[in-house]
């Protein structure tokens, strides 16, 4: 297995670089490094650079905020609406058999980006975890991150949460 893209994360570049990965503006929409799927009035959707499965998407408020209680009612409503639309897009594009939806709030809870709240949406299939994950902590993804981004960006760009 060869995954050189993971080295940036291992060395610390993916977990606290100079700029928050969720602080994205319109100028970032076309930047392939940002993996933007959609930018909306209060929220955004991006591909996870280190996915658990193909189609692993992240949703966040555009405002840099760490906790659920700090979101406005409008931000909260749009975030949940975007999550619902995201499940619809992934169902149509990947036909998963289920989803994991999660938030890691705080460092001890496993948050990689502690100070900007975000939601993980991970499509799941029966048997998508195999011996590679349990024996050597390695995942095998059948589609490249660029392919996933290409498939999903066209779909998320037309959504309105």
C-alpha positions as CSV (number, residue, x, y, z in Angstrom):
1,X,0.0,0.0,0.0
2,X,1.3,3.4,-0.9
3,X,-0.5,6.6,0.2
4,X,1.9,9.5,0.1
5,X,-0.8,12.0,0.6
6,X,-1.0,10.9,4.3
7,X,2.5,12.1,5.0
8,X,1.3,15.8,5.2
9,X,-1.2,14.7,8.0
10,X,1.4,12.6,9.8
11,X,3.9,15.5,9.9
12,X,1.2,17.8,11.2
13,X,0.3,19.8,8.1
14,X,-3.2,18.3,8.0
15,X,-4.0,18.9,11.6
16,X,-3.2,22.6,12.1
17,X,-1.7,24.3,9.2
18,X,-1.7,28.1,8.8
19,X,-5.3,28.3,7.8
20,X,-8.4,26.6,9.1
21,X,-9.6,24.1,6.5
22,X,-13.2,25.1,7.1
23,X,-12.7,28.9,6.7
24,X,-13.6,28.9,3.1
25,X,-14.7,31.9,0.9
26,X,-15.9,32.2,-2.6
27,X,-12.3,32.7,-3.7
28,X,-11.6,29.1,-2.6
29,X,-14.3,27.5,-4.7
30,X,-12.1,26.6,-7.6
31,X,-9.0,25.7,-5.5
32,X,-8.4,21.9,-5.9
33,X,-6.5,21.8,-2.6
34,X,-9.6,23.0,-0.7
35,X,-11.9,20.2,-2.0
36,X,-14.9,22.5,-1.9
37,X,-18.2,20.8,-2.9
38,X,-20.6,23.7,-2.1
39,X,-20.6,27.1,-0.4
40,X,-24.0,28.3,1.0
41,X,-25.1,31.4,2.9
42,X,-24.2,29.9,6.4
43,X,-22.6,26.5,5.7
44,X,-20.3,24.6,3.4
45,X,-19.5,21.1,2.2
46,X,-16.1,19.7,1.4
47,X,-14.6,16.3,0.7
48,X,-12.6,14.8,3.6
49,X,-9.0,14.8,2.6
50,X,-8.4,11.6,4.7
51,X,-11.6,9.7,4.0
52,X,-12.8,6.5,5.8
53,X,-14.7,5.6,2.7
54,X,-15.3,7.0,-0.8
55,X,-17.9,9.8,-0.5
56,X,-16.8,10.9,3.0
57,X,-18.1,14.5,3.2
58,X,-17.6,17.2,5.9
59,X,-20.2,19.9,6.6
60,X,-19.4,23.0,8.6
61,X,-20.8,26.5,9.4
62,X,-19.0,29.2,7.5
63,X,-18.5,31.1,10.7
64,X,-15.5,29.9,12.7
65,X,-17.2,28.5,15.8
66,X,-16.4,25.5,18.0
67,X,-19.7,24.5,19.7
68,X,-23.3,23.6,18.8
69,X,-24.6,26.1,21.4
70,X,-22.7,28.9,19.7
71,X,-24.5,28.4,16.3
72,X,-27.4,30.7,15.5
73,X,-30.8,29.1,14.8
74,X,-30.3,29.9,11.1
75,X,-26.8,28.3,11.0
76,X,-28.1,25.2,12.9
77,X,-31.1,24.8,10.6
78,X,-29.0,25.1,7.4
79,X,-26.4,22.7,8.7
80,X,-29.0,20.0,9.4
81,X,-30.7,20.7,6.0
82,X,-27.3,20.4,4.2
83,X,-26.6,17.1,6.0
84,X,-30.0,15.8,4.8
85,X,-29.3,16.9,1.3
86,X,-25.8,15.3,1.5
87,X,-27.3,11.9,2.4
88,X,-29.6,12.2,-0.7
89,X,-26.7,13.1,-3.0
90,X,-24.6,10.2,-1.6
91,X,-27.5,7.8,-1.9
92,X,-28.0,8.7,-5.6
93,X,-24.2,8.8,-6.4
94,X,-22.9,5.8,-4.4
95,X,-25.9,3.7,-3.3
96,X,-24.6,3.1,0.2
97,X,-26.5,0.7,2.5
98,X,-26.2,3.1,5.5
99,X,-24.3,6.1,6.9
100,X,-22.3,7.1,9.9
101,X,-22.9,10.7,10.9
102,X,-20.7,12.2,13.6
103,X,-19.1,15.2,15.3
104,X,-16.1,15.1,17.5
105,X,-16.4,18.1,19.8
106,X,-13.2,18.8,21.6
107,X,-9.7,17.4,21.5
108,X,-10.3,14.5,23.9
109,X,-13.3,13.5,21.8
110,X,-11.0,13.1,18.8
111,X,-11.6,16.4,16.9
112,X,-8.8,17.0,14.4
113,X,-9.9,20.6,14.0
114,X,-10.9,21.5,17.5
115,X,-12.1,25.1,17.1
116,X,-14.3,24.8,14.0
117,X,-17.4,22.6,14.4
118,X,-18.0,20.1,11.6
119,X,-20.1,17.0,10.8
120,X,-18.8,13.9,9.2
121,X,-21.0,12.0,6.8
122,X,-19.6,8.6,5.8
123,X,-21.4,6.3,3.4
124,X,-21.2,2.6,4.5
125,X,-21.7,-0.7,2.7
126,X,-21.9,-4.2,4.1
127,X,-18.4,-5.6,4.2
128,X,-16.6,-2.2,3.6
129,X,-14.4,-2.9,6.6
130,X,-12.0,-5.8,6.0
131,X,-8.9,-7.3,7.5
132,X,-6.8,-4.4,6.3
133,X,-8.5,-2.0,8.6
134,X,-8.4,-4.3,11.7
135,X,-5.0,-5.7,11.2
136,X,-2.8,-2.9,9.8
137,X,-5.1,0.2,10.3
138,X,-5.2,0.7,6.5
139,X,-8.2,1.4,4.3
140,X,-8.5,0.4,0.7
141,X,-10.5,2.9,-1.3
142,X,-11.5,2.0,-4.9
143,X,-11.8,5.6,-6.1
144,X,-9.2,8.5,-5.9
145,X,-10.0,11.6,-3.9
146,X,-10.0,13.6,-7.1
147,X,-12.6,11.3,-8.7
148,X,-14.8,11.6,-5.6
149,X,-14.5,15.4,-5.6
150,X,-15.3,15.5,-9.3
151,X,-18.4,13.3,-8.9
152,X,-19.8,15.2,-5.9
153,X,-18.9,18.8,-6.7
154,X,-21.3,18.9,-9.6
155,X,-24.1,17.6,-7.4
156,X,-23.5,19.8,-4.3
157,X,-23.0,22.9,-6.5
158,X,-26.7,22.7,-7.5
159,X,-28.1,22.3,-4.0
160,X,-29.7,24.9,-1.9
161,X,-30.1,23.9,1.8
